[in-house]
Amino acid sequence: MEIKEKTLLMDVDALNRSLTRIAHEIIEKNKGIKDLVLVGIRRRGVPLAERLAQKIKEIEGTEVRVGKLDITLYRDDLTTAGDQPVVHGTEIPFSIVGKKVVLIDDVLYTGRTVRAALDAMIDLGRPLAIQLAVLVDRGHRELPIRADYVGKNIPTSRKEIILVKLGEIDGSDEVVLGEII
C-alpha cells in the first residue's frame, strides 16, 4: 500500500490551537479537573494526552495524571493484523475506579479502535465516566461511537487517509490528507 500526500490540513499552529481548545472544553465539561485522568491510546494518542495534560496544567495550575493504553490484544482484527502482533504494554499507574477518564486518540474513523479501548479500560476497573477526545474525526463509522471533543472534523472518502504527524514520533507536527494509490 502506497500513500500519496495531497493536502496539508493542519500545520503546527492549527494543531496547537485545537489542543488548547480541547483542553478548555475538557475542563468546562467536567467542571474542573477533580477526579479527571487522561489516557492516551498507543501510539499517537499518548503524546496528544501528554500535551493536553500540559495545557490543562497551564490553565488550572494542577497536574492531571496520564496513562498509556495498549489495545493490541483487544482488536477485532487481530488475526488479520499479522503473525506476531507487537504489544507495547499498558502503563496506567493509578486506579481508574471512580475517575472521569478521557480517552485520547489521533483519528476517529470506524470506531473499532475506540471499542477496543473501551473493552481494555473496563478490564482495569469501573470509572465514573469515559469520554473521548480525538484530534481528527474523519467519519465512516461502523460502530455507534462519537467523540466528546474533536479538534477538527474532516470528511474523507474511503480511498483517503489522514496522516497525523507528531514531533515526538515523526519529527514534525502536522495533519495531512493522503490518498491510497
N, C-alpha and C positions, 0 to 999 in steps of 0.2 A: 504494500500500500504506500503510495507516494502522495505527499500533501504539497499543494502549491499555495503559498501565502498570497492572499488577494488584497485585503484591506486592513489598515490599522484602525481598530475600533476604539481603543483607549490607550492613551500614552501614560507616562508615569504620573503626570499631574491629574488626569482624569481618574486613574486608578486610586490615587491617594484621596481625592475628593469623595469618591464613592465609599471608601472605607471609613472616612471621617463621618459621613452621613449615616452609614450603618451603625457606627459606634453610638452616635447620638440617639438613633431610633431604638437600639437595644436598651439603653439607659432609660429612655422615656417609657417604652412599653412595659418595662419591668419595675418602674417607679424607683429607680436607683439600681444598686448592684448587690444588695443584700441577697445572699444565697445564690448568687449567679456564678456559673462556671462556663468556660468556653472549651469546646472540644473540636479540634481540627481533624478532618478525615484525611488520612495519609493519601496523597503526597502533598499536593499544593494547598490543601485545607489547613495544614499545620502552620506554615508561615503566615497565612492570612489570619489565623486565630491569634498568633503571637503579635501581629501588627494591630489587630483590633484590641487586644489586651493593653497594648501600649497606649493606644488612643484613648481608651476608657480610663486608664490611669491618669493621663494628662488632663482629662475632663473632670474626673471625680476625685483625684488625688489618692486613690486607693487601688491596690493591685487586685486583679481578677485572676484566679487560677486558670491554667491552661493545661489541657490534656491532649494526647495524641492517640487517635483511634485507627487501628488497622482492621479493615473489613474483609481482607482476603478470603478467609475461611467461611465467611457469611454470604459470599457472592452466589447468585443463582446460575452463573455461567462458569463456575469453577472448572467443570470438566472440559470446557472449550477454551479456557484461558491458558492452557499449556500443560506440559507434563508435570513440571515441578513449580507450583506457584511460590513466589517469594513472599515470605511472611516477615514483616518488619517489626511486628510486635506493637501491642497497645501499651501506652505509658500514661496512665491516669493515676497519679499518686495521691488521690483523695477520694473520698466517698461521694458518689452522686446521689445517694439516698436523700430525698427531701430537697434536692437542689433544683434550680432552674438551669437547665442545660441548653446552651446554644451550640448546635452542631454547625460546623463551618466547612464549606467546600467551595471549589473554584467555579464549577459549571453544573447547573441543574439541567438535565436532558431527559432521559426516560423516567427517572425516579428510582431506578433499580439500585444505584449506589446508596441512596438515602434509605431505602428499605433495608438494605443490608446493615447500614449504620444503626438504624433503629433496633434491629434484632440484637446487634452487638451491645448496644447501650443497655437494653433491658436485661441482658445476661449479667451486667455489672451491678444491677440494683434498680430500685424504683425511684426515679427522680420525680419531683413535684410536677415538672413540665419539661417537654423537649421542644425547642424552637429550631428553625433552620435559617441560616444566613448563607447566601451564595453571592459571589461576585457577578456571575452572569447566569441569567435564565434564558435558555435558547428554545424552549418549547419542546414539542413532540413527546409529551408524557405518555407512558404506558401504564403507569400506576397513579392512583389518586393522591398525589403528593404535591404540595405547593410550598414555596419558601415564605417565611415571615418577613425576611429582609433581603432585598435584591439590590445589587449595585447597578445593574443595567439589564434591561430586557432586550434581547437581540433575536428577532425571528430569523430562523435559518431554514434552509432546505435540508433534506436528509443527506445530500451529497456534500454539504458543507460541514466544517468543523470549527470549533472555537479553540484557539490556542492561547492559553493563559501562560504568560512567561513572568516569572518572579525572580528577582535578583538573587535570592537565597539558593535557588535551584538552577536557574537558567542564565544568570549574569545580567539580566535586564528586566525592567518592569514594563509590560505592555500586554494588550489583548488584541489578537489578530484573527480575522476571519480567513479561513483557509478552505480549499476545495480538494476533495479526494480525487486524484486522477489515476 
